[in-house]
Amino acid sequence: MQSRSALTTKVASAAYRSSAFLARNTPLSAGIVVAKAAVATPKVSRKRRILVRRNLERALDRPLDSSEATKRVGAVFEWYARYHLESFKLPKLTASTVDAGFVCEDDDRKLIESHVRKGVGPILVLPHLGTWEWAAWWLALIPKMKVTAVVEPLNNVKLFEWFQAFRNKLGIDVIPADPSAIGQLTAAVRKGHIVCLVSDRDISGGGTPTTFFGERTRLPTGPAVLALRTGAPLLPTAVYWHNNTRRAVILPPVDIQRRDRFRADISRVVQDYAKALEQLISLKPEQWHLMSPNWPSDYEALNLPVPSSLKNL
């Protein structure tokens, strides 16, 4: 007889496979309605709604009244649903459809291509915002570049393997976020791969203390370490939905010149890309789908104990 945990694992994996199938075979507008209703039920999302409102107020730098909060929080859930639906649809899309649905300025494209040709892949540091997987698929299909990304490992091994295989279909080499990741990323950079690192949340608890949206927290150290060790350009990047397409925005490279002790340089670089991420997020805050506690005050707002890693920052 199967254990409860094994049964739960199978159910979760089957649910995601079914969701992917339905997303690929359902009109986008209908899928958004269903997905939004699923993720926005009070039972599922009470804590998420609290966090989303807090994040909107951070990005907008002002409090929201009840009416505006309801409207904007609902928009976040709608964009979040669209993110999943579009990601699941990507493997069925033709190269011409992907190309037509994506805009990357010529200067930004040439910047990325020039570094790839030199054999040192650029590091794209991104927030949980918009639809970065569409951009990765475009990079793999149109200019035919290699893309490597780090993703958070899941307790559900089968589900993680399914996500890994799914992203491989999109032309993305997936590396789990564990102690071996930095070595694998270094090798990827030196092979000219574009490395995508979502960096507005520290999942390890060992990130660098940083001021982010005016409050101390920790952000991932990996992008800074990788750039300082390899000399690869560190490019703050976001991919937004814009009208009926998706648009990449790449900010100027973060300064990765060695100026001090290695640890001090890491802190400086992390703080610099924290500021760049703030700028990118503030352009389209409703497309920011970070829905986990990220600051000490988030845990307090949810009546949860503050992790030791976020105390005394």
Secondary structure in CASP SS format (residue, H / E / C, confidence):
PFRMAT SS
TARGET T0000
AUTHOR 0000-0000-0000
METHOD secondary structure of the structure
MODEL  1
M C 1.00
Q C 1.00
S C 1.00
R H 1.00
S H 1.00
A H 1.00
L H 1.00
T H 1.00
T H 1.00
K H 1.00
V H 1.00
A H 1.00
S H 1.00
A H 1.00
A H 1.00
Y H 1.00
R H 1.00
S H 1.00
S H 1.00
A H 1.00
F H 1.00
L H 1.00
A H 1.00
R H 1.00
N C 1.00
T C 1.00
P C 1.00
L H 1.00
S H 1.00
A H 1.00
G H 1.00
I H 1.00
V H 1.00
V H 1.00
A H 1.00
K H 1.00
A H 1.00
A H 1.00
V H 1.00
A C 1.00
T C 1.00
P H 1.00
K H 1.00
V H 1.00
S H 1.00
R H 1.00
K H 1.00
R H 1.00
R H 1.00
I H 1.00
L H 1.00
V H 1.00
R H 1.00
R H 1.00
N H 1.00
L H 1.00
E H 1.00
R H 1.00
A H 1.00
L H 1.00
D C 1.00
R C 1.00
P C 1.00
L C 1.00
D C 1.00
S H 1.00
S H 1.00
E H 1.00
A H 1.00
T H 1.00
K H 1.00
R H 1.00
V H 1.00
G H 1.00
A H 1.00
V H 1.00
F H 1.00
E H 1.00
W H 1.00
Y H 1.00
A H 1.00
R H 1.00
Y H 1.00
H H 1.00
L H 1.00
E H 1.00
S H 1.00
F H 1.00
K H 1.00
L H 1.00
P H 1.00
K H 1.00
L C 1.00
T C 1.00
A H 1.00
S H 1.00
T H 1.00
V H 1.00
D H 1.00
A H 1.00
G C 1.00
F E 1.00
V E 1.00
C C 1.00
E C 1.00
D H 1.00
D H 1.00
D H 1.00
R H 1.00
K H 1.00
L H 1.00
I H 1.00
E H 1.00
S H 1.00
H H 1.00
V H 1.00
R H 1.00
K C 1.00
G C 1.00
V C 1.00
G C 1.00
P C 1.00
I E 1.00
L E 1.00
V E 1.00
L E 1.00
P C 1.00
H C 1.00
L E 1.00
G E 1.00
T C 1.00
W H 1.00
E H 1.00
W H 1.00
A H 1.00
A H 1.00
W H 1.00
W H 1.00
L H 1.00
A H 1.00
L H 1.00
I C 1.00
P C 1.00
K C 1.00
M C 1.00
K C 1.00
V E 1.00
T E 1.00
A E 1.00
V E 1.00
V E 1.00
E C 1.00
P C 1.00
L C 1.00
N C 1.00
N C 1.00
V H 1.00
K H 1.00
L H 1.00
F H 1.00
E H 1.00
W H 1.00
F H 1.00
Q H 1.00
A H 1.00
F H 1.00
R H 1.00
N H 1.00
K H 1.00
L C 1.00
G C 1.00
I E 1.00
D E 1.00
V E 1.00
I E 1.00
P E 1.00
A C 1.00
D C 1.00
P C 1.00
S C 1.00
A H 1.00
I H 1.00
G H 1.00
Q H 1.00
L H 1.00
T H 1.00
A H 1.00
A H 1.00
V H 1.00
R H 1.00
K C 1.00
G C 1.00
H C 1.00
I E 1.00
V E 1.00
C E 1.00
L E 1.00
V E 1.00
S C 1.00
D C 1.00
R C 1.00
D C 1.00
I C 1.00
S C 1.00
G C 1.00
G C 1.00
G C 1.00
T E 1.00
P E 1.00
T E 1.00
T E 1.00
F E 1.00
F C 1.00
G C 1.00
E E 1.00
R E 1.00
T E 1.00
R E 1.00
L E 1.00
P C 1.00
T C 1.00
G H 1.00
P H 1.00
A H 1.00
V H 1.00
L H 1.00
A H 1.00
L H 1.00
R H 1.00
T H 1.00
G C 1.00
A C 1.00
P C 1.00
L E 1.00
L E 1.00
P E 1.00
T E 1.00
A E 1.00
V E 1.00
Y E 1.00
W E 1.00
H E 1.00
N C 1.00
N C 1.00
T E 1.00
R E 1.00
R E 1.00
A E 1.00
V E 1.00
I E 1.00
L C 1.00
P C 1.00
P C 1.00
V C 1.00
D C 1.00
I C 1.00
Q C 1.00
R C 1.00
R C 1.00
D C 1.00
R C 1.00
F H 1.00
R H 1.00
A H 1.00
D H 1.00
I H 1.00
S H 1.00
R H 1.00
V H 1.00
V H 1.00
Q H 1.00
D H 1.00
Y H 1.00
A H 1.00
K H 1.00
A H 1.00
L H 1.00
E H 1.00
Q H 1.00
L H 1.00
I H 1.00
S H 1.00
L H 1.00
K C 1.00
P H 1.00
E H 1.00
Q H 1.00
W E 1.00
H C 1.00
L C 1.00
M C 1.00
S C 1.00
P C 1.00
N C 1.00
W C 1.00
P H 1.00
S H 1.00
D H 1.00
Y H 1.00
E H 1.00
A H 1.00
L C 1.00
N C 1.00
L C 1.00
P C 1.00
V C 1.00
P C 1.00
S H 1.00
S H 1.00
L H 1.00
K C 1.00
N C 1.00
L C 1.00
END
